[in-house]
Structure formats: structure tokens, C-alpha cells
Amino acid sequence: MEQADTDTSDIDPMPRLNVITGCVLLFVGLATVFWLIPFHIASADVIHYVNSPRFFPYISASVLIFLSLVLIGSNLYKICRNTDYENEESEENEILGFGISESVNVLAFFIGSVTYIFLFQLTGFIVSSAALLAISMFFAKIRIYLIPIIAIGLPFLIKQLLWHTLQVNL
């Protein structure tokens, strides 16, 4: 009778790594909410209907805390149910690596981000965001007739939405 292999070295380490990453992000979010924002962002006296300088940092940190808790919880669930990751067919079981193509993608993202920031300062939100969206949609192989509609319409919609709801001028 053949004995089953009980070696756990073939089990995907990603859920454990994601729990650790979630814990680090949770710590960063909590440190931001309880230390960074209260002690390093001035609480200015604001007039009625104007947001405090602490408003958006609190929103961002709260979203970070929530998403880190989701990351921790979902991966603890994967660990607890003890699924055999070798037999499960999903993208999670692919071998992760960082090679030449990934390095080129990171470099392209960095150059694009710097270009977007400079273009943002020169032309404003709508033009720079429209250009970024159009280029991103072209490389993502989105249907060509949708590119101008979305690339121009979405930044305009975001700008109007932020102005009319939060009175933030982009």
C-alpha cells in the first residue's frame, strides 16, 4: 500500500504571505489614523461646508484598514480550510516571479506616472487624465471607438462630481 505524501513544502505560501502583508498594512493604517494624522496634519478652523485638511487622509486610511482586514480574513479562511493548492485550478497557483517583462512594466509605469504628474501641472486634470486613460485603454486593447468617449467623459465626470459633492476643484 502506497503512503500519501504529507510534505507541506509544495503548498502555496501565498495565503501566509498575504496575511503578513495584511498585518503590515493594518499596522500602517492604524498608525496613520492614531498617530500620523492627529499629530502631523494641522486641524484648521474651517468654515461651514468646507472639509478639514484631515478629511481625505482619514478616508484613505480607513479604506486601507478595511481592505487589509479583508485581505487577512480571506487568506486566514484559505489557510483554515486547508485546500490542496496544487490541485486547485486558478491563477493563484501560478509561479510568481519578477523577470525582465515585469521590470519593463514597472519602468514603464514609473515613466508614465512622472509624465502624468508633469502633464497634470501644465494642462490640468481633464487633459492629463484623458491622455492617461486613452493610452492605458489602447494598451489594454479596449475597443477603439470607446476610447475617446471614456477617456474624455470620465475625467470630466469625476471633476464635476468632486466639485458638486465635495467642492474640490481639480
C-alpha positions in Angstrom: 0.0 0.0 0.0 1.4 3.4 -1.1 1.6 6.1 1.6 0.4 9.6 0.6 3.0 12.3 0.5 2.4 14.6 3.5 5.1 17.1 2.7 3.7 20.6 3.0 6.6 22.3 1.1 4.5 22.1 -2.1 1.6 24.1 -0.6 1.3 27.6 -1.9 2.8 30.0 0.6 0.8 33.0 -0.8 -2.0 32.9 1.9 0.5 33.1 4.7 2.4 35.9 2.8 -0.9 37.7 2.3 -1.8 37.5 6.0 1.6 39.0 6.8 1.2 41.7 4.2 -2.3 42.4 5.5 -1.0 42.8 9.1 1.7 45.2 7.9 -0.9 47.3 6.0 -3.2 47.2 9.0 -0.4 48.5 11.2 0.4 51.3 8.7 -3.3 52.2 8.6 -3.8 52.3 12.3 -0.5 54.2 12.8 -1.8 56.7 10.2 -5.2 57.1 11.9 -4.0 57.3 15.5 -0.5 59.0 15.2 0.3 60.5 11.8 -3.0 62.4 11.0 -3.7 63.7 14.5 -0.1 64.9 15.2 1.2 65.9 11.8 -1.8 67.3 9.9 -3.0 70.6 11.2 -6.6 70.9 12.2 -7.5 74.3 10.7 -10.6 76.1 11.7 -12.9 75.6 8.7 -16.0 77.4 7.6 -19.3 75.6 7.2 -19.5 73.2 4.2 -15.7 73.0 3.8 -13.8 69.8 4.7 -11.0 69.8 7.2 -7.5 69.0 5.9 -7.7 65.8 7.8 -10.8 64.5 5.9 -9.2 62.8 2.9 -6.3 61.3 4.9 -8.9 59.8 7.3 -10.9 58.4 4.4 -7.8 56.9 2.7 -6.5 55.4 6.0 -10.0 53.9 6.8 -10.1 52.3 3.3 -6.6 50.9 3.9 -7.6 49.4 7.2 -10.8 47.9 5.8 -9.0 46.3 2.8 -6.2 45.0 5.0 -8.8 43.3 7.2 -10.4 41.8 4.1 -7.0 40.5 2.9 -6.3 39.0 6.3 -9.7 37.4 6.7 -9.9 35.9 3.2 -6.4 34.4 3.5 -7.0 33.1 7.0 -10.1 31.4 5.6 -8.0 29.8 2.9 -5.5 28.6 5.5 -8.2 27.2 7.8 -10.0 25.3 5.1 -6.6 23.7 4.2 -7.2 23.4 0.5 -4.8 21.5 -1.6 -3.4 24.3 -3.7 -1.7 22.0 -6.2 -4.9 20.5 -7.4 -6.9 23.7 -7.4 -7.1 25.3 -10.8 -6.8 29.0 -10.6 -4.4 31.8 -11.3 -3.3 31.8 -7.7 -1.2 28.6 -8.3 1.0 30.2 -10.9 4.6 30.5 -10.0 5.3 34.2 -9.2 8.5 35.7 -10.5 9.9 39.1 -11.3 11.8 38.9 -14.5 12.6 41.2 -17.5 9.0 41.8 -18.6 7.9 42.7 -15.1 10.9 45.1 -14.8 10.0 46.7 -18.1 6.4 47.1 -16.9 7.4 48.7 -13.6 9.8 51.1 -15.5 7.0 52.0 -18.0 4.6 52.6 -15.1 7.2 54.9 -13.4 7.8 56.9 -16.5 4.1 57.2 -17.2 3.4 58.4 -13.6 6.1 61.0 -13.8 4.9 62.2 -17.2 1.3 62.3 -15.9 2.4 64.5 -12.9 4.2 67.0 -15.2 1.3 67.0 -17.7 -1.1 67.5 -14.8 0.8 70.6 -13.6 0.9 72.0 -17.2 -2.6 71.2 -18.5 -4.8 70.3 -15.6 -6.8 67.3 -14.6 -9.1 66.7 -17.6 -6.4 66.9 -20.3 -3.8 64.8 -18.4 -6.3 62.2 -17.2 -7.8 61.9 -20.7 -4.4 61.3 -22.2 -3.5 58.7 -19.5 -6.8 56.9 -19.9 -6.5 56.9 -23.7 -3.0 55.4 -23.6 -3.9 52.9 -20.9 -7.1 51.8 -22.8 -5.1 51.5 -26.1 -2.6 49.1 -24.5 -5.3 47.2 -22.7 -6.9 46.6 -26.2 -10.2 48.3 -25.4 -12.4 48.8 -28.4 -11.1 51.8 -30.3 -14.4 53.5 -30.6 -14.9 53.5 -26.8 -11.5 55.2 -26.1 -12.4 58.8 -26.9 -15.8 58.5 -25.2 -14.4 57.1 -21.9 -11.1 59.0 -22.0 -12.8 62.4 -22.2 -16.0 61.7 -20.5 -14.7 60.0 -17.3 -12.3 62.8 -16.2 -14.9 65.4 -16.9 -17.5 63.4 -14.9 -15.0 62.9 -12.0 -14.2 66.6 -12.0 -17.9 67.6 -11.9 -18.7 65.0 -9.3 -16.0 66.2 -7.0 -16.9 69.8 -7.4 -20.6 69.4 -6.9 -20.3 66.9 -3.9 -17.2 68.0 -2.1 -16.4 71.4 -3.6 -13.0 70.2 -4.6 -11.6 71.9 -7.7 -9.3 69.7 -9.7 
